[in-house]
Amino acid sequence: MNKIIKAKDYSIEFGPLLDSNFQNLLTKNYSNSKKIILVDENTHEFCLEYLITNYAELADAEVMLLPEGEENKVMEVCFQVWEALSEYKVSRKDLIINLGGGVVTDMGGFIASIYKRGIDFINIPTSLLAMVDASIGGKTGIDLGSYKNQLGVFSNPKAIFIDESFLHTLPEEEKLNGFAEMIKHGLVKNINHFKKLVPIEKGKINLDLIYDSVSIKNEIVLADPNENNERKKLNFGHTFGHAIEGFFLESENQLKHGHAVALGILCETYLSYLKGKIDIAIYDFIHQIIISNFELISIREEDYDAIINLMQQDKKNQGNKILCVLLTEIGQCEFDQEISRDEIIEVLKKVLS
Ligand SMILES: NC(=O)c1ccc[n+]([C@@H]2O[C@H](COP(=O)([O-])OP(=O)(O)OC[C@H]3O[C@@H](n4cnc5c(N)ncnc54)[C@H](O)[C@@H]3O)[C@@H](O)[C@H]2O)c1
């Protein structure tokens, strides 16, 4: 039997989709509803057939193809989908199924939540990152220029189905991106999860580890769904990470979200050391793990202002203060920690020169 985690008002189910409650949900709750499946180019090619061929209920589903990649997690694409939904006369009782990585689940959740003040959606994440993080916890949204996730709403799916067989077609590099968020879950909340991940060969993740990682995130989200307190811990690595990702977003050297988060984890671990929160030995240990899995990049000194400018737009800030999550030990951290311009520069010089 598939394992299930109870989230606030929905379930997260782990295991083969065919053994899951998906069919039951379709027939019981949505038998008279139109079904719209959102995919990107890759999930259209690699994941859609599995759904269409196995579920008679989806034989007539409308498939909407989103352009692949973070640069397309934007309002223009949402408009096109909303227009298509309207043309197709999708009503409030209909259903959107987000079949894809974090870009599809973030944007698809946002599209569903805004359309007619909200229609039901189900997430079927197909990348490791979306399975362990993006599809979970109700944050939906899109980017605004180089600023990440600036437009969005908290809105929960009706269900999430995590079937690791989708990972068979996911490129190795993409698995690593999910690995970065799993490491983050271990670092901020659960040393045992971190210890299990450390010896893992690049991206070789199994369903038990996915389940553990989701449990950690879900526990934090349940305690603080709207990110007033503990949920802020999940932003570890993201103050630097989002700024670095945003900086390269419109360039030829785009960085994937997970890769940027891995670099952000490194920067914010060094910052934790710099601010006297952890020993240098902890930084050295985490440094070793990050560099054996992810390529380091260098940021030129003339670009520091642009990076700091992006950090100033971070949603976690208060007033003019840039706030960050800092480690106090492996498995523990503090949020809402103010950081200065000088500290940011010192970190960039040390870690990404
Ligand atoms: N909402 C949240 O709480 C939250 C948390 C973390 C990250 N995110 C967001 O998630 C996004 C990153 O997610 P991502 O790394 O999944 O990116 P993504 O959606 O771009 O997917 C990565 C790549 O893998 C491809 N892909 C996905 N599944 C596949 C499969 N089964 N086979 C082959 N190819 C497949 C995609 O087409 C894409 O090319 C970012 O926009 C980030 O901001 C959101």
The ligand as a Gaussian input file, in Angstrom:
#p B3LYP/6-31G(d) Opt

LIG

0 1
 N        6.625000      26.502000      -4.279000
 C        7.671000      26.163000      -3.560000
 O        7.569000      25.983000      -2.326000
 C        8.988000      25.948000      -4.239000
 C       10.052000      25.344000      -3.543000
 C       11.243000      25.119000      -4.230000
 C       11.365000      25.483000      -5.554000
 N       10.331000      26.072000      -6.193000
 C       10.428000      26.444000      -7.601000
 O       10.609000      25.260000      -8.372000
 C       11.252000      25.600000      -9.592000
 C       12.350000      24.620000      -9.885000
 O       11.788000      23.340000     -10.051000
 P       12.477000      22.227000     -10.963000
 O       13.893000      22.107000     -10.605000
 O       11.616000      21.047000     -10.939000
 O       12.459000      22.951000     -12.394000
 P       11.668000      22.624000     -13.749000
 O       10.228000      22.563000     -13.529000
 O       12.185000      23.614000     -14.735000
 O       12.167000      21.166000     -14.114000
 C       13.510000      20.949000     -14.406000
 C       13.675000      20.342000     -15.796000
 O       13.314000      18.965000     -15.744000
 C       12.349000      18.681000     -16.772000
 N       11.561000      17.565000     -16.275000
 C       10.700000      17.563000     -15.229000
 N       10.271000      16.327000     -15.005000
 C       10.850000      15.519000     -15.918000
 C       10.830000      14.115000     -16.166000
 N       10.143000      13.291000     -15.388000
 N       11.563000      13.647000     -17.205000
 C       12.301000      14.478000     -17.958000
 N       12.397000      15.799000     -17.762000
 C       11.677000      16.314000     -16.747000
 C       11.638000      19.987000     -16.977000
 O       11.025000      20.027000     -18.242000
 C       12.794000      20.967000     -16.865000
 O       13.511000      20.987000     -18.056000
 C       11.751000      27.031000      -9.438000
 O       10.925000      27.887000     -10.157000
 C       11.629000      27.296000      -7.953000
 O       11.427000      28.653000      -7.668000
 C        9.147000      26.295000      -5.554000

